[in-house]
Amino acid sequence: MDQRLNSLPARDLASAGSSDEEIVARIRAGEPQLFEILMRRNNQKVFRAARAIVKRDDEAEDVMQDAYVRAYAHLAEWRGEASFATWVTRIAVHEALARMRREHRFAPRVLRSLGLTSMSPDRTTDPEEQMSGAELRVILDRAIDGLPDDFRLAFVLRTIEQMSSAETAAILGIPEQTVKTRLFRARERLRDELAALIDANLAESYMFHLIRCDRVVAAVFARLASDGLM
């Protein structure tokens, strides 16, 4: 059993092996609690994509909540042309970029380079980060955060999250060849500083803990309830 699903109510555990399509159909038919399964399946991917843009764990969680609330409210619009993971990650990317635009932290040229112009001091280490905060991972995070925004997005989605070039291109709204170019340049910049450490330690970068997973799930359900969506 996936450890990220281990806090689901017993009555819902049997649904954990269902496809995204089956779960979405059941949510639409009147089982909104099953949205938790979709969140837990995609939390790490959505977190990494959001954090690659906003660069802060707490803000990435806020973006995740916004993205999941929007996804739930527009669930009828998901037709299955793209996977649910791609669809909800794209929503999170759009939410994060919109937030950066509102706060003027993304220069217009960066948005133009991402093909998304039509889209509408570091936090103190918390206990979760202390538990996972091996010095090497801290160095990796800082090096990745230091990449230009467009390079960092391609690098996180392709290399850390191990999405395909096509899936990354769909999420960012850019040609697949551009994804490959940005990934190449990102690796080139990191190689001088990190060398062999990159490939050996990427799996531990941007950790998404069960505590964080539970917190995001609970917050999303609270917002859905307060907005009268559930």
C-alpha positions as CSV (number, residue, x, y, z in Angstrom):
1,M,0.0,0.0,0.0
2,D,1.3,3.4,-1.0
3,Q,2.4,5.1,2.3
4,R,1.0,8.4,1.1
5,L,-2.5,6.8,1.3
6,N,-2.1,5.3,4.7
7,S,-4.3,7.9,6.4
8,L,-7.4,7.3,4.3
9,P,-10.5,6.1,6.0
10,A,-10.9,2.3,5.8
11,R,-14.0,2.6,3.7
12,D,-12.0,4.4,1.0
13,L,-8.8,2.2,0.9
14,A,-10.4,-0.2,-1.5
15,S,-10.7,2.7,-4.0
16,A,-7.0,3.5,-3.8
17,G,-6.2,1.1,-6.7
18,S,-8.8,2.6,-9.0
19,S,-7.7,4.6,-12.1
20,D,-7.9,8.4,-12.0
21,E,-10.8,8.2,-14.5
22,E,-12.8,5.9,-12.2
23,I,-12.2,8.0,-9.2
24,V,-13.2,11.2,-11.0
25,A,-16.4,9.5,-12.2
26,R,-17.2,8.5,-8.6
27,I,-16.5,12.0,-7.3
28,R,-18.9,13.5,-9.9
29,A,-21.4,10.9,-8.9
30,G,-21.5,12.0,-5.3
31,E,-18.3,10.7,-3.5
32,P,-16.4,13.9,-3.0
33,Q,-14.2,12.3,-0.2
34,L,-12.4,10.3,-2.9
35,F,-10.7,13.5,-4.1
36,E,-8.3,12.8,-1.3
37,I,-6.9,9.9,-3.3
38,L,-6.2,12.1,-6.3
39,M,-4.5,14.7,-4.1
40,R,-2.3,12.1,-2.3
41,R,-1.3,10.6,-5.7
42,N,-0.2,13.9,-7.1
43,N,1.0,15.9,-4.0
44,Q,4.7,15.4,-4.5
45,K,4.6,16.2,-8.2
46,V,2.4,19.3,-7.7
47,F,4.6,20.5,-4.8
48,R,7.8,20.2,-6.8
49,A,6.4,22.0,-9.7
50,A,5.0,24.9,-7.5
51,R,8.2,25.1,-5.4
52,A,10.3,25.3,-8.6
53,I,8.5,28.6,-9.3
54,V,7.9,30.2,-5.9
55,K,11.1,28.9,-4.2
56,R,9.5,28.6,-0.7
57,D,7.9,25.5,0.9
58,D,5.1,27.4,2.6
59,E,4.2,29.4,-0.5
60,A,4.3,26.2,-2.6
61,E,1.7,24.7,-0.2
62,D,-0.5,27.7,-0.7
63,V,-0.2,27.3,-4.4
64,M,-1.1,23.6,-4.1
65,Q,-4.3,24.4,-2.2
66,D,-5.3,27.0,-4.8
67,A,-4.7,24.5,-7.5
68,Y,-6.6,21.7,-5.9
69,V,-9.6,23.9,-5.1
70,R,-9.6,25.1,-8.7
71,A,-9.3,21.5,-10.0
72,Y,-12.1,20.3,-7.8
73,A,-14.4,23.2,-8.9
74,H,-13.7,22.5,-12.5
75,L,-13.5,18.7,-12.4
76,A,-16.2,18.4,-15.0
77,E,-13.8,20.1,-17.5
78,W,-11.2,17.3,-17.2
79,R,-11.9,15.1,-20.2
80,G,-9.0,12.8,-20.0
81,E,-7.1,14.1,-23.1
82,A,-4.1,14.6,-20.7
83,S,-3.6,12.6,-17.6
84,F,-5.1,14.0,-14.4
85,A,-1.5,14.4,-13.1
86,T,-0.6,16.6,-16.0
87,W,-3.8,18.6,-15.8
88,V,-3.6,19.4,-12.1
89,T,0.2,20.1,-12.3
90,R,-0.5,22.5,-15.2
91,I,-3.1,24.3,-13.0
92,A,-0.5,24.6,-10.2
93,V,2.1,26.0,-12.6
94,H,-0.4,28.6,-13.8
95,E,-1.4,29.5,-10.2
96,A,2.3,29.9,-9.2
97,L,3.2,32.0,-12.2
98,A,0.1,34.2,-11.7
99,R,1.2,34.7,-8.1
100,M,4.7,35.7,-9.2
101,R,3.3,38.1,-11.7
102,R,1.0,39.7,-9.1
103,E,4.0,40.2,-6.8
104,H,6.3,41.4,-9.6
105,R,8.8,38.6,-8.9
106,F,8.8,37.3,-12.5
107,A,10.1,39.7,-15.1
108,P,7.9,39.9,-18.2
109,R,10.6,38.5,-20.3
110,V,10.5,35.2,-18.2
111,L,6.8,34.8,-18.8
112,R,7.3,35.5,-22.5
113,S,10.0,32.8,-22.7
114,L,7.6,30.3,-21.1
115,G,4.9,31.1,-23.6
116,L,2.5,32.0,-20.7
117,T,1.9,35.7,-21.1
118,S,-1.8,35.3,-21.6
119,M,-2.2,33.6,-18.2
120,S,-4.2,35.3,-16.0
121,P,14.0,36.5,3.3
122,D,13.8,32.6,3.4
123,R,11.5,30.9,5.9
124,T,13.1,29.6,9.1
125,T,13.7,25.9,8.9
126,D,10.8,24.0,10.3
127,P,10.9,20.5,12.1
128,E,10.1,18.7,8.8
129,E,13.0,20.3,7.1
130,Q,15.3,19.6,10.0
131,M,14.4,15.9,9.8
132,S,15.3,15.8,6.1
133,G,17.9,18.5,6.1
134,A,21.1,16.7,5.2
135,E,23.7,19.3,4.3
136,L,24.0,17.8,0.8
137,R,20.3,18.2,0.0
138,V,20.4,21.8,1.3
139,I,23.3,22.5,-1.1
140,L,21.4,20.9,-4.0
141,D,18.2,22.9,-3.2
142,R,20.2,26.1,-3.2
143,A,22.0,25.3,-6.4
144,I,18.7,24.4,-8.1
145,D,17.0,27.6,-6.8
146,G,19.9,29.6,-8.2
147,L,19.1,28.5,-11.8
148,P,17.2,31.0,-14.0
149,D,13.5,30.5,-13.7
150,D,12.9,28.9,-17.1
151,F,15.9,26.5,-16.7
152,R,14.8,25.6,-13.2
153,L,11.3,24.6,-14.2
154,A,12.5,22.4,-17.0
155,F,15.1,20.8,-14.7
156,V,12.8,20.1,-11.8
157,L,10.0,18.6,-13.9
158,R,12.2,16.5,-16.2
159,T,15.1,15.5,-14.0
160,I,13.8,15.5,-10.4
161,E,10.2,14.6,-11.1
162,Q,11.2,12.5,-14.1
163,M,8.4,13.6,-16.4
164,S,8.8,13.1,-20.1
165,S,9.8,15.9,-22.4
166,A,6.3,15.8,-23.9
167,E,4.6,16.0,-20.6
168,T,6.8,18.8,-19.4
169,A,6.2,20.7,-22.6
170,A,2.4,20.3,-22.1
171,I,2.6,21.6,-18.6
172,L,4.8,24.7,-19.4
173,G,3.0,25.4,-22.8
174,I,6.3,25.4,-24.8
175,P,7.6,23.3,-27.6
176,E,9.2,20.0,-26.6
177,Q,12.6,21.0,-28.2
178,T,12.6,24.1,-25.9
179,V,12.3,21.8,-22.9
180,K,15.3,19.8,-24.1
181,T,17.3,22.9,-24.7
182,R,16.5,24.4,-21.2
183,L,17.3,21.1,-19.6
184,F,20.6,20.9,-21.3
185,R,21.6,24.4,-20.3
186,A,20.4,23.8,-16.7
187,R,22.5,20.7,-16.4
188,E,25.5,22.6,-17.9
189,R,25.2,25.3,-15.2
190,L,24.8,22.8,-12.4
191,R,27.6,20.4,-13.5
192,D,30.4,22.8,-12.7
193,E,29.2,23.2,-9.1
194,L,27.8,19.8,-8.3
195,A,29.4,17.4,-10.8
196,A,28.7,13.8,-9.9
197,L,26.6,14.7,-6.9
198,I,23.6,15.6,-9.0
199,D,22.6,12.2,-10.4
200,A,23.3,10.5,-7.1
201,N,21.2,12.7,-4.9
202,L,18.3,14.2,-7.0
203,A,15.8,11.7,-5.6
204,E,16.2,13.3,-2.1
205,S,15.8,16.9,-3.3
206,Y,12.5,18.8,-2.6
207,M,11.3,16.1,-0.2
208,F,7.5,15.9,0.3
209,H,6.8,14.5,3.8
210,L,3.6,12.8,4.9
211,I,3.1,15.5,7.5
212,R,3.0,18.1,4.7
213,C,0.8,15.8,2.6
214,D,-1.7,15.5,5.4
215,R,-1.7,19.3,6.0
216,V,-2.4,20.1,2.4
217,V,-5.2,17.5,2.1
218,A,-6.9,18.8,5.3
219,A,-6.6,22.4,4.2
220,V,-8.1,21.7,0.7
221,F,-11.1,19.9,2.2
222,A,-11.6,22.7,4.7
223,R,-11.6,25.3,1.9
224,L,-13.9,23.2,-0.3
225,A,-16.4,22.9,2.6
226,S,-16.2,26.6,3.4
227,D,-16.8,27.5,-0.3
228,G,-19.9,25.2,-0.4
229,L,-18.3,22.9,-3.0
230,M,-18.7,19.8,-0.8
